[in-house]
Amino acid sequence: MRSEAGHGMHSGARHASETGRGTGEADMDPGKLFIEFLFGMVGTGYFIYGRKQSRYLFLGCGLGLGLFPYFVDSMWAILLAGAVLVAVPFFIRD
């Protein structure tokens, strides 16, 4: 027979949704989401332009702008890297 004390969570254990860890809730900063969205939109434009015009620098920067926010957690690092990727095609001619 199953004892009633053995089911459920331990008294000191907390579920991941209660702590905010493992659910992605800590990453839902509205400013960071807006910056990621903005760089994603610019990256999409760069990617489409680079593909249609065969300008590989725009294509690469567009891919970078779309993908790098998935690997960077700091909003300041996202701003810095995004600004560099936006500016690179205008300073380096292909």
Buried (B, 14 or more C-beta within 10 A) or exposed (E): EEEEEEEEEEEEEEEEEEEEEEEEEEEEEEEBEEBBEBBBEBBEEBBEBBEEEEBEBBBBBBBBBBEBBEEBEEBEEBBEBBEEBBEBBEEEEE
